[in-house]
Each structure stands twice: as C-alpha cells, then as structure tokens.
Amino acid sequence: MTALASALMVMAYSGGAIVPQFYVWLKPTFGFQGLFAAIVVPSYLVILTYAWRYGRVGLTARE
C-alpha cells in the first residue's frame, strides 16, 4: 500500500497529473502567488505527514 500511495503522490505533484492542472485552471482567478501557496503548502504537508507516518516502515533497528 505504501508503494502505491507514494507513487500516486509523485505522479500527482510533479508528474503533471493533478496539481499542475488545478494550478492552470485557477491561476486567472486567484493570481500566481496566492494560488502557489494554496497548492504547494498543503501538498508538502501531505508529503511530510506521509513520510512521518510511513518513512520507517520495513527498516530494522540498528544494534
């Protein structure tokens, strides 16, 4: 599950699937800087939350 979720996040954000399309559609209404912050900050919060929760799955403890 975590491999699929991380792949979907990468494709959505940097692969041009979802987030860039929202940006293009909403830029004329909200402007460049406001829309950039409104999209990028929550996106990075999702990535941070995912990394925080699943970042150590499958790793063994060092002895």
PQR file with spaces between the fields and no chain letter, atoms N, CA, C, O and H, PARSE charges and radii, in Angstrom:
ATOM       1  N    MET     1       0.819   -1.203    0.000 -0.4000 1.5000
ATOM       2  CA   MET     1       0.000    0.000    0.000 -0.0000 2.0000
ATOM       3  C    MET     1       0.858    1.260    0.000  0.5500 1.7000
ATOM       4  O    MET     1       0.532    2.224   -0.693 -0.5500 1.4000
ATOM       5  N    THR     2       1.940    1.271    0.758 -0.4000 1.5000
ATOM       6  CA   THR     2       2.739    2.487    0.829 -0.0000 2.0000
ATOM       7  C    THR     2       3.449    2.778   -0.490  0.5500 1.7000
ATOM       8  O    THR     2       3.642    3.943   -0.838 -0.5500 1.4000
ATOM       9  H    THR     2       2.205    0.488    1.322  0.4000 1.0000
ATOM      10  N    ALA     3       3.839    1.747   -1.224 -0.4000 1.5000
ATOM      11  CA   ALA     3       4.487    1.980   -2.520 -0.0000 2.0000
ATOM      12  C    ALA     3       3.502    2.615   -3.503  0.5500 1.7000
ATOM      13  O    ALA     3       3.867    3.524   -4.249 -0.5500 1.4000
ATOM      14  H    ALA     3       3.683    0.801   -0.941  0.4000 1.0000
ATOM      15  N    LEU     4       2.286    2.150   -3.503 -0.4000 1.5000
ATOM      16  CA   LEU     4       1.263    2.715   -4.384 -0.0000 2.0000
ATOM      17  C    LEU     4       0.945    4.157   -4.001  0.5500 1.7000
ATOM      18  O    LEU     4       0.837    5.022   -4.871 -0.5500 1.4000
ATOM      19  H    LEU     4       1.990    1.412   -2.896  0.4000 1.0000
ATOM      20  N    ALA     5       0.796    4.418   -2.712 -0.4000 1.5000
ATOM      21  CA   ALA     5       0.484    5.772   -2.259 -0.0000 2.0000
ATOM      22  C    ALA     5       1.606    6.742   -2.593  0.5500 1.7000
ATOM      23  O    ALA     5       1.340    7.858   -3.040 -0.5500 1.4000
ATOM      24  H    ALA     5       0.883    3.715   -2.006  0.4000 1.0000
ATOM      25  N    SER     6       2.844    6.342   -2.388 -0.4000 1.5000
ATOM      26  CA   SER     6       3.948    7.245   -2.704 -0.0000 2.0000
ATOM      27  C    SER     6       4.059    7.472   -4.205  0.5500 1.7000
ATOM      28  O    SER     6       4.371    8.583   -4.633 -0.5500 1.4000
ATOM      29  H    SER     6       3.060    5.436   -2.025  0.4000 1.0000
ATOM      30  N    ALA     7       3.815    6.458   -5.002 -0.4000 1.5000
ATOM      31  CA   ALA     7       3.844    6.630   -6.455 -0.0000 2.0000
ATOM      32  C    ALA     7       2.758    7.591   -6.920  0.5500 1.7000
ATOM      33  O    ALA     7       2.995    8.427   -7.793 -0.5500 1.4000
ATOM      34  H    ALA     7       3.562    5.556   -4.654  0.4000 1.0000
ATOM      35  N    LEU     8       1.576    7.473   -6.343 -0.4000 1.5000
ATOM      36  CA   LEU     8       0.487    8.381   -6.721 -0.0000 2.0000
ATOM      37  C    LEU     8       0.783    9.822   -6.313  0.5500 1.7000
ATOM      38  O    LEU     8       0.447   10.750   -7.048 -0.5500 1.4000
ATOM      39  H    LEU     8       1.384    6.794   -5.635  0.4000 1.0000
ATOM      40  N    MET     9       1.410   10.022   -5.144 -0.4000 1.5000
ATOM      41  CA   MET     9       1.765   11.385   -4.729 -0.0000 2.0000
ATOM      42  C    MET     9       2.780   12.000   -5.675  0.5500 1.7000
ATOM      43  O    MET     9       2.653   13.169   -6.041 -0.5500 1.4000
ATOM      44  H    MET     9       1.683    9.268   -4.547  0.4000 1.0000
ATOM      45  N    VAL    10       3.787   11.231   -6.078 -0.4000 1.5000
ATOM      46  CA   VAL    10       4.803   11.754   -7.001 -0.0000 2.0000
ATOM      47  C    VAL    10       4.179   12.076   -8.348  0.5500 1.7000
ATOM      48  O    VAL    10       4.451   13.133   -8.918 -0.5500 1.4000
ATOM      49  H    VAL    10       3.890   10.282   -5.781  0.4000 1.0000
ATOM      50  N    MET    11       3.351   11.184   -8.862 -0.4000 1.5000
ATOM      51  CA   MET    11       2.719   11.433  -10.152 -0.0000 2.0000
ATOM      52  C    MET    11       1.768   12.623  -10.100  0.5500 1.7000
ATOM      53  O    MET    11       1.695   13.403  -11.049 -0.5500 1.4000
ATOM      54  H    MET    11       3.130   10.326   -8.399  0.4000 1.0000
ATOM      55  N    ALA    12       1.048   12.761   -9.008 -0.4000 1.5000
ATOM      56  CA   ALA    12       0.091   13.860   -8.900 -0.0000 2.0000
ATOM      57  C    ALA    12       0.790   15.200   -8.820  0.5500 1.7000
ATOM      58  O    ALA    12       0.356   16.163   -9.451 -0.5500 1.4000
ATOM      59  H    ALA    12       1.107   12.127   -8.237  0.4000 1.0000
ATOM      60  N    TYR    13       1.863   15.277   -8.054 -0.4000 1.5000
ATOM      61  CA   TYR    13       2.502   16.571   -7.829 -0.0000 2.0000
ATOM      62  C    TYR    13       3.467   16.947   -8.944  0.5500 1.7000
ATOM      63  O    TYR    13       3.329   18.012   -9.545 -0.5500 1.4000
ATOM      64  H    TYR    13       2.216   14.494   -7.541  0.4000 1.0000
ATOM      65  N    SER    14       4.427   16.104   -9.223 -0.4000 1.5000
ATOM      66  CA   SER    14       5.454   16.501  -10.186 -0.0000 2.0000
ATOM      67  C    SER    14       5.268   15.880  -11.562  0.5500 1.7000
ATOM      68  O    SER    14       5.903   16.313  -12.523 -0.5500 1.4000
ATOM      69  H    SER    14       4.539   15.239   -8.735  0.4000 1.0000
ATOM      70  N    GLY    15       4.427   14.894  -11.669 -0.4000 1.5000
ATOM      71  CA   GLY    15       4.243   14.233  -12.949 -0.0000 2.0000
ATOM      72  C    GLY    15       3.256   14.918  -13.867  0.5500 1.7000
ATOM      73  O    GLY    15       3.070   14.475  -15.000 -0.5500 1.4000
ATOM      74  H    GLY    15       3.912   14.542  -10.887  0.4000 1.0000
ATOM      75  N    GLY    16       2.628   15.964  -13.424 -0.4000 1.5000
ATOM      76  CA   GLY    16       1.701   16.695  -14.273 -0.0000 2.0000
ATOM      77  C    GLY    16       0.319   16.081  -14.347  0.5500 1.7000
ATOM      78  O    GLY    16      -0.422   16.335  -15.296 -0.5500 1.4000
ATOM      79  H    GLY    16       2.778   16.324  -12.503  0.4000 1.0000
ATOM      80  N    ALA    17      -0.037   15.277  -13.356 -0.4000 1.5000
ATOM      81  CA   ALA    17      -1.327   14.601  -13.413 -0.0000 2.0000
ATOM      82  C    ALA    17      -2.461   15.455  -12.858  0.5500 1.7000
ATOM      83  O    ALA    17      -3.460   15.671  -13.544 -0.5500 1.4000
ATOM      84  H    ALA    17       0.565   15.072  -12.585  0.4000 1.0000
ATOM      85  N    ILE    18      -2.324   15.937  -11.641 -0.4000 1.5000
ATOM      86  CA   ILE    18      -3.449   16.597  -10.983 -0.0000 2.0000
ATOM      87  C    ILE    18      -3.125   18.031  -10.590  0.5500 1.7000
ATOM      88  O    ILE    18      -3.788   18.963  -11.046 -0.5500 1.4000
ATOM      89  H    ILE    18      -1.512   15.762  -11.084  0.4000 1.0000
ATOM      90  N    VAL    19      -2.128   18.213   -9.759 -0.4000 1.5000
ATOM      91  CA   VAL    19      -1.849   19.527   -9.175 -0.0000 2.0000
ATOM      92  C    VAL    19      -1.516   20.586  -10.228  0.5500 1.7000
ATOM      93  O    VAL    19      -2.062   21.687  -10.155 -0.5500 1.4000
ATOM      94  H    VAL    19      -1.590   17.456   -9.389  0.4000 1.0000
ATOM      95  N    PRO    20      -0.651   20.308  -11.197 -0.5600 1.5000
ATOM      96  CA   PRO    20      -0.387   21.345  -12.205  0.2800 2.0000
ATOM      97  C    PRO    20      -1.624   21.755  -13.001  0.5500 1.7000
ATOM      98  O    PRO    20      -1.745   22.912  -13.403 -0.5500 1.4000
ATOM      99  N    GLN    21      -2.536   20.824  -13.230 -0.4000 1.5000
ATOM     100  CA   GLN    21      -3.755   21.159  -13.957 -0.0000 2.0000
ATOM     101  C    GLN    21      -4.661   22.079  -13.134  0.5500 1.7000
ATOM     102  O    GLN    21      -5.252   23.013  -13.676 -0.5500 1.4000
ATOM     103  H    GLN    21      -2.437   19.884  -12.903  0.4000 1.0000
ATOM     104  N    PHE    22      -4.772   21.817  -11.840 -0.4000 1.5000
ATOM     105  CA   PHE    22      -5.528   22.727  -10.977 -0.0000 2.0000
ATOM     106  C    PHE    22      -4.923   24.120  -10.989  0.5500 1.7000
ATOM     107  O    PHE    22      -5.634   25.124  -10.997 -0.5500 1.4000
ATOM     108  H    PHE    22      -4.292   21.058  -11.400  0.4000 1.0000
ATOM     109  N    TYR    23      -3.609   24.162  -10.989 -0.4000 1.5000
ATOM     110  CA   TYR    23      -2.919   25.450  -10.992 -0.0000 2.0000
ATOM     111  C    TYR    23      -3.275   26.249  -12.244  0.5500 1.7000
ATOM     112  O    TYR    23      -3.579   27.439  -12.162 -0.5500 1.4000
ATOM     113  H    TYR    23      -3.030   23.346  -10.982  0.4000 1.0000
ATOM     114  N    VAL    24      -3.237   25.599  -13.386 -0.4000 1.5000
ATOM     115  CA   VAL    24      -3.547   26.283  -14.652 -0.0000 2.0000
ATOM     116  C    VAL    24      -4.983   26.780  -14.664  0.5500 1.7000
ATOM     117  O    VAL    24      -5.246   27.891  -15.126 -0.5500 1.4000
ATOM     118  H    VAL    24      -2.991   24.633  -13.453  0.4000 1.0000
ATOM     119  N    TRP    25      -5.914   25.981  -14.166 -0.4000 1.5000
ATOM     120  CA   TRP    25      -7.323   26.366  -14.194 -0.0000 2.0000
ATOM     121  C    TRP    25      -7.627   27.508  -13.232  0.5500 1.7000
ATOM     122  O    TRP    25      -8.451   28.369  -13.540 -0.5500 1.4000
ATOM     123  H    TRP    25      -5.701   25.079  -13.791  0.4000 1.0000
ATOM     124  N    LEU    26      -6.982   27.527  -12.084 -0.4000 1.5000
ATOM     125  CA   LEU    26      -7.324   28.509  -11.050 -0.0000 2.0000
ATOM     126  C    LEU    26      -6.450   29.762  -11.045  0.5500 1.7000
ATOM     127  O    LEU    26      -6.787   30.731  -10.365 -0.5500 1.4000
ATOM     128  H    LEU    26      -6.313   26.828  -11.833  0.4000 1.0000
ATOM     129  N    LYS    27      -5.343   29.774  -11.780 -0.4000 1.5000
ATOM     130  CA   LYS    27      -4.437   30.922  -11.769 -0.0000 2.0000
ATOM     131  C    LYS    27      -5.098   32.226  -12.199  0.5500 1.7000
ATOM     132  O    LYS    27      -4.841   33.248  -11.562 -0.5500 1.4000
ATOM     133  H    LYS    27      -5.069   28.987  -12.333  0.4000 1.0000
ATOM     134  N    PRO    28      -5.930   32.259  -13.233 -0.5600 1.5000
ATOM     135  CA   PRO    28      -6.555   33.535  -13.601  0.2800 2.0000
ATOM     136  C    PRO    28      -7.456   34.108  -12.504  0.5500 1.7000
ATOM     137  O    PRO    28      -7.632   35.324  -12.424 -0.5500 1.4000
ATOM     138  N    THR    29      -8.013   33.264  -11.679 -0.4000 1.5000
ATOM     139  CA   THR    29      -8.930   33.715  -10.638 -0.0000 2.0000
ATOM     140  C    THR    29      -8.200   34.205   -9.389  0.5500 1.7000
ATOM     141  O    THR    29      -8.553   35.246   -8.834 -0.5500 1.4000
ATOM     142  H    THR    29      -7.870   32.276  -11.745  0.4000 1.0000
ATOM     143  N    PHE    30      -7.184   33.462   -8.943 -0.4000 1.5000
ATOM     144  CA   PHE    30      -6.544   33.742   -7.662 -0.0000 2.0000
ATOM     145  C    PHE    30      -5.183   34.411   -7.756  0.5500 1.7000
ATOM     146  O    PHE    30      -4.682   34.894   -6.741 -0.5500 1.4000
ATOM     147  H    PHE    30      -6.897   32.617   -9.394  0.4000 1.0000
ATOM     148  N    GLY    31      -4.572   34.459   -8.913 -0.4000 1.5000
ATOM     149  CA   GLY    31      -3.256   35.049   -9.053 -0.0000 2.0000
ATOM     150  C    GLY    31      -2.160   34.031   -8.786  0.5500 1.7000
ATOM     151  O    GLY    31      -2.400   32.942   -8.264 -0.5500 1.4000
ATOM     152  H    GLY    31      -4.980   34.066   -9.738  0.4000 1.0000
ATOM     153  N    PHE    32      -0.951   34.424   -9.162 -0.4000 1.5000
ATOM     154  CA   PHE    32       0.186   33.493   -9.113 -0.0000 2.0000
ATOM     155  C    PHE    32       0.594   33.122   -7.696  0.5500 1.7000
ATOM     156  O    PHE    32       0.612   31.940   -7.354 -0.5500 1.4000
ATOM     157  H    PHE    32      -0.756   35.308   -9.586  0.4000 1.0000
ATOM     158  N    GLN    33       0.921   34.102   -6.869 -0.4000 1.5000
ATOM     159  CA   GLN    33       1.489   33.823   -5.552 -0.0000 2.0000
ATOM     160  C    GLN    33       0.490   33.202   -4.582  0.5500 1.7000
ATOM     161  O    GLN    33       0.834   32.268   -3.857 -0.5500 1.4000
ATOM     162  H    GLN    33       0.907   35.063   -7.147  0.4000 1.0000
ATOM     163  N    GLY    34      -0.711   33.696   -4.561 -0.4000 1.5000
ATOM     164  CA   GLY    34      -1.711   33.144   -3.654 -0.0000 2.0000
ATOM     165  C    GLY    34      -2.052   31.702   -3.985  0.5500 1.7000
ATOM     166  O    GLY    34      -2.154   30.859   -3.093 -0.5500 1.4000
ATOM     167  H    GLY    34      -0.990   34.454   -5.150  0.4000 1.0000
ATOM     168  N    LEU    35      -2.226   31.424   -5.257 -0.4000 1.5000
ATOM     169  CA   LEU    35      -2.550   30.063   -5.672 -0.0000 2.0000
ATOM     170  C    LEU    35      -1.363   29.131   -5.464  0.5500 1.7000
ATOM     171  O    LEU    35      -1.543   27.976   -5.077 -0.5500 1.4000
ATOM     172  H    LEU    35      -2.144   32.109   -5.981  0.4000 1.0000
ATOM     173  N    PHE    36      -0.152   29.621   -5.717 -0.4000 1.5000
ATOM     174  CA   PHE    36       1.042   28.808   -5.490 -0.0000 2.0000
ATOM     175  C    PHE    36       1.118   28.373   -4.033  0.5500 1.7000
ATOM     176  O    PHE    36       1.363   27.200   -3.750 -0.5500 1.4000
ATOM     177  H    PHE    36      -0.006   30.559   -6.031  0.4000 1.0000
ATOM     178  N    ALA    37       0.913   29.293   -3.118 -0.4000 1.5000
ATOM     179  CA   ALA    37       0.943   28.952   -1.684 -0.0000 2.0000
ATOM     180  C    ALA    37      -0.210   28.033   -1.318  0.5500 1.7000
ATOM     181  O    ALA    37      -0.033   27.104   -0.530 -0.5500 1.4000
ATOM     182  H    ALA    37       0.714   30.245   -3.347  0.4000 1.0000
ATOM     183  N    ALA    38      -1.388   28.278   -1.879 -0.4000 1.5000
ATOM     184  CA   ALA    38      -2.558   27.472   -1.551 -0.0000 2.0000
ATOM     185  C    ALA    38      -2.437   26.035   -2.048  0.5500 1.7000
ATOM     186  O    ALA    38      -3.072   25.138   -1.492 -0.5500 1.4000
ATOM     187  H    ALA    38      -1.532   29.033   -2.519  0.4000 1.0000
ATOM     188  N    ILE    39      -1.645   25.804   -3.069 -0.4000 1.5000
ATOM     189  CA   ILE    39      -1.467   24.449   -3.589 -0.0000 2.0000
ATOM     190  C    ILE    39      -0.214   23.793   -3.022  0.5500 1.7000
ATOM     191  O    ILE    39      -0.250   22.622   -2.643 -0.5500 1.4000
ATOM     192  H    ILE    39      -1.129   26.532   -3.520  0.4000 1.0000
ATOM     193  N    VAL    40       0.882   24.522   -2.960 -0.4000 1.5000
ATOM     194  CA   VAL    40       2.159   23.921   -2.568 -0.0000 2.0000
ATOM     195  C    VAL    40       2.218   23.594   -1.079  0.5500 1.7000
ATOM     196  O    VAL    40       2.673   22.511   -0.710 -0.5500 1.4000
ATOM     197  H    VAL    40       0.911   25.473   -3.268  0.4000 1.0000
ATOM     198  N    VAL    41       1.777   24.488   -0.230 -0.4000 1.5000
ATOM     199  CA   VAL    41       1.870   24.252    1.217 -0.0000 2.0000
ATOM     200  C    VAL    41       1.084   22.999    1.631  0.5500 1.7000
ATOM     201  O    VAL    41       1.653   22.144    2.310 -0.5500 1.4000
ATOM     202  H    VAL    41       1.407   25.368   -0.530  0.4000 1.0000
ATOM     203  N    PRO    42      -0.187   22.849    1.256 -0.5600 1.5000
ATOM     204  CA   PRO    42      -0.883   21.602    1.619  0.2800 2.0000
ATOM     205  C    PRO    42      -0.259   20.357    0.984  0.5500 1.7000
ATOM     206  O    PRO    42      -0.248   19.288    1.595 -0.5500 1.4000
ATOM     207  N    SER    43       0.261   20.491   -0.239 -0.4000 1.5000
ATOM     208  CA   SER    43       0.895   19.341   -0.886 -0.0000 2.0000
ATOM     209  C    SER    43       2.108   18.869   -0.098  0.5500 1.7000
ATOM     210  O    SER    43       2.285   17.671    0.124 -0.5500 1.4000
ATOM     211  H    SER    43       0.253   21.359   -0.735  0.4000 1.0000
ATOM     212  N    TYR    44       2.933   19.806    0.320 -0.4000 1.5000
ATOM     213  CA   TYR    44       4.104   19.425    1.107 -0.0000 2.0000
ATOM     214  C    TYR    44       3.716   18.928    2.492  0.5500 1.7000
ATOM     215  O    TYR    44       4.417   18.088    3.056 -0.5500 1.4000
ATOM     216  H    TYR    44       2.789   20.779    0.139  0.4000 1.0000
ATOM     217  N    LEU    45       2.636   19.417    3.046 -0.4000 1.5000
ATOM     218  CA   LEU    45       2.162   18.890    4.328 -0.0000 2.0000
ATOM     219  C    LEU    45       1.709   17.437    4.188  0.5500 1.7000
ATOM     220  O    LEU    45       1.942   16.628    5.086 -0.5500 1.4000
ATOM     221  H    LEU    45       2.067   20.099    2.587  0.4000 1.0000
ATOM     222  N    VAL    46       1.073   17.104    3.085 -0.4000 1.5000
ATOM     223  CA   VAL    46       0.678   15.721    2.837 -0.0000 2.0000
ATOM     224  C    VAL    46       1.917   14.843    2.707  0.5500 1.7000
ATOM     225  O    VAL    46       1.965   13.753    3.276 -0.5500 1.4000
ATOM     226  H    VAL    46       0.883   17.761    2.356  0.4000 1.0000
ATOM     227  N    ILE    47       2.918   15.307    1.966 -0.4000 1.5000
ATOM     228  CA   ILE    47       4.153   14.544    1.803 -0.0000 2.0000
ATOM     229  C    ILE    47       4.867   14.380    3.134  0.5500 1.7000
ATOM     230  O    ILE    47       5.353   13.291    3.438 -0.5500 1.4000
ATOM     231  H    ILE    47       2.879   16.193    1.504  0.4000 1.0000
ATOM     232  N    LEU    48       4.943   15.440    3.934 -0.4000 1.5000
ATOM     233  CA   LEU    48       5.577   15.377    5.247 -0.0000 2.0000
ATOM     234  C    LEU    48       4.850   14.403    6.165  0.5500 1.7000
ATOM     235  O    LEU    48       5.482   13.602    6.853 -0.5500 1.4000
ATOM     236  H    LEU    48       4.548   16.325    3.686  0.4000 1.0000
ATOM     237  N    THR    49       3.526   14.472    6.174 -0.4000 1.5000
ATOM     238  CA   THR    49       2.734   13.558    7.004 -0.0000 2.0000
ATOM     239  C    THR    49       2.946   12.108    6.576  0.5500 1.7000
ATOM     240  O    THR    49       3.098   11.223    7.418 -0.5500 1.4000
ATOM     241  H    THR    49       3.013   15.123    5.615  0.4000 1.0000
ATOM     242  N    TYR    50       2.956   11.873    5.282 -0.4000 1.5000
ATOM     243  CA   TYR    50       3.185   10.518    4.772 -0.0000 2.0000
ATOM     244  C    TYR    50       4.570   10.016    5.173  0.5500 1.7000
ATOM     245  O    TYR    50       4.713    8.881    5.626 -0.5500 1.4000
ATOM     246  H    TYR    50       2.832   12.592    4.598  0.4000 1.0000
ATOM     247  N    ALA    51       5.588   10.857    5.009 -0.4000 1.5000
ATOM     248  CA   ALA    51       6.950   10.458    5.371 -0.0000 2.0000
ATOM     249  C    ALA    51       7.074   10.222    6.867  0.5500 1.7000
ATOM     250  O    ALA    51       7.769    9.302    7.298 -0.5500 1.4000
ATOM     251  H    ALA    51       5.473   11.780    4.641  0.4000 1.0000
ATOM     252  N    TRP    52       6.415   11.034    7.642 -0.4000 1.5000
ATOM     253  CA   TRP    52       6.464   10.894    9.090 -0.0000 2.0000
ATOM     254  C    TRP    52       5.807    9.584    9.530  0.5500 1.7000
ATOM     255  O    TRP    52       6.305    8.897   10.422 -0.5500 1.4000
ATOM     256  H    TRP    52       5.850   11.782    7.291  0.4000 1.0000
ATOM     257  N    ARG    53       4.701    9.255    8.901 -0.4000 1.5000
ATOM     258  CA   ARG    53       3.955    8.058    9.294 -0.0000 2.0000
ATOM     259  C    ARG    53       4.565    6.775    8.743  0.5500 1.7000
ATOM     260  O    ARG    53       4.684    5.787    9.468 -0.5500 1.4000
ATOM     261  H    ARG    53       4.297    9.813    8.176  0.4000 1.0000
ATOM     262  N    TYR    54       4.955    6.780    7.457 -0.4000 1.5000
ATOM     263  CA   TYR    54       5.394    5.554    6.799 -0.0000 2.0000
ATOM     264  C    TYR    54       6.877    5.535    6.453  0.5500 1.7000
ATOM     265  O    TYR    54       7.338    4.586    5.818 -0.5500 1.4000
ATOM     266  H    TYR    54       4.858    7.583    6.868  0.4000 1.0000
ATOM     267  N    GLY    55       7.622    6.530    6.841 -0.4000 1.5000
ATOM     268  CA   GLY    55       9.024    6.630    6.451 -0.0000 2.0000
ATOM     269  C    GLY    55       9.916    5.528    6.987  0.5500 1.7000
ATOM     270  O    GLY    55      10.937    5.227    6.368 -0.5500 1.4000
ATOM     271  H    GLY    55       7.247    7.300    7.356  0.4000 1.0000
ATOM     272  N    ARG    56       9.582    4.924    8.091 -0.4000 1.5000
ATOM     273  CA   ARG    56      10.430    3.898    8.678 -0.0000 2.0000
ATOM     274  C    ARG    56       9.837    2.494    8.575  0.5500 1.7000
ATOM     275  O    ARG    56      10.326    1.569    9.223 -0.5500 1.4000
ATOM     276  H    ARG    56       8.753    5.169    8.594  0.4000 1.0000
ATOM     277  N    VAL    57       8.799    2.327    7.776 -0.4000 1.5000
ATOM     278  CA   VAL    57       8.192    1.020    7.616 -0.0000 2.0000
ATOM     279  C    VAL    57       9.170    0.092    6.910  0.5500 1.7000
ATOM     280  O    VAL    57       9.717    0.435    5.863 -0.5500 1.4000
ATOM     281  H    VAL    57       8.401    3.078    7.250  0.4000 1.0000
ATOM     282  N    GLY    58       9.384   -1.067    7.479 -0.4000 1.5000
ATOM     283  CA   GLY    58      10.258   -2.059    6.873 -0.0000 2.0000
ATOM     284  C    GLY    58      11.719   -1.922    7.232  0.5500 1.7000
ATOM     285  O    GLY    58      12.519   -2.763    6.820 -0.5500 1.4000
ATOM     286  H    GLY    58       8.940   -1.346    8.330  0.4000 1.0000
ATOM     287  N    LEU    59      12.108   -0.903    7.981 -0.4000 1.5000
ATOM     288  CA   LEU    59      13.504   -0.745    8.381 -0.0000 2.0000
ATOM     289  C    LEU    59      13.732   -1.461    9.705  0.5500 1.7000
ATOM     290  O    LEU    59      12.875   -1.467   10.588 -0.5500 1.4000
ATOM     291  H    LEU    59      11.458   -0.220    8.316  0.4000 1.0000
ATOM     292  N    THR    60      14.892   -2.054    9.816 -0.4000 1.5000
ATOM     293  CA   THR    60      15.221   -2.725   11.071 -0.0000 2.0000
ATOM     294  C    THR    60      16.037   -1.787   11.945  0.5500 1.7000
ATOM     295  O    THR    60      16.726   -0.898   11.445 -0.5500 1.4000
ATOM     296  H    THR    60      15.589   -2.049    9.098  0.4000 1.0000
ATOM     297  N    ALA    61      15.957   -1.989   13.234 -0.4000 1.5000
ATOM     298  CA   ALA    61      16.690   -1.149   14.181 -0.0000 2.0000
ATOM     299  C    ALA    61      18.174   -1.503   14.151  0.5500 1.7000
ATOM     300  O    ALA    61      18.544   -2.668   14.001 -0.5500 1.4000
ATOM     301  H    ALA    61      15.397   -2.711   13.640  0.4000 1.0000
ATOM     302  N    ARG    62      19.009   -0.494   14.294 -0.4000 1.5000
ATOM     303  CA   ARG    62      20.456   -0.718   14.362 -0.0000 2.0000
ATOM     304  C    ARG    62      20.828   -1.226   15.730  0.5500 1.7000
ATOM     305  O    ARG    62      20.243   -0.825   16.737 -0.5500 1.4000
ATOM     306  H    ARG    62      18.709    0.452   14.417  0.4000 1.0000
ATOM     307  N    GLU    63      21.793   -2.098   15.764 -0.4000 1.5000
ATOM     308  CA   GLU    63      22.245   -2.622   17.052 -0.0000 2.0000
ATOM     309  C    GLU    63      23.604   -2.087   17.386  0.5500 1.7000
ATOM     310  O    GLU    63      24.156   -2.416   18.437 -0.5500 1.4000
ATOM     311  H    GLU    63      22.268   -2.424   14.947  0.4000 1.0000
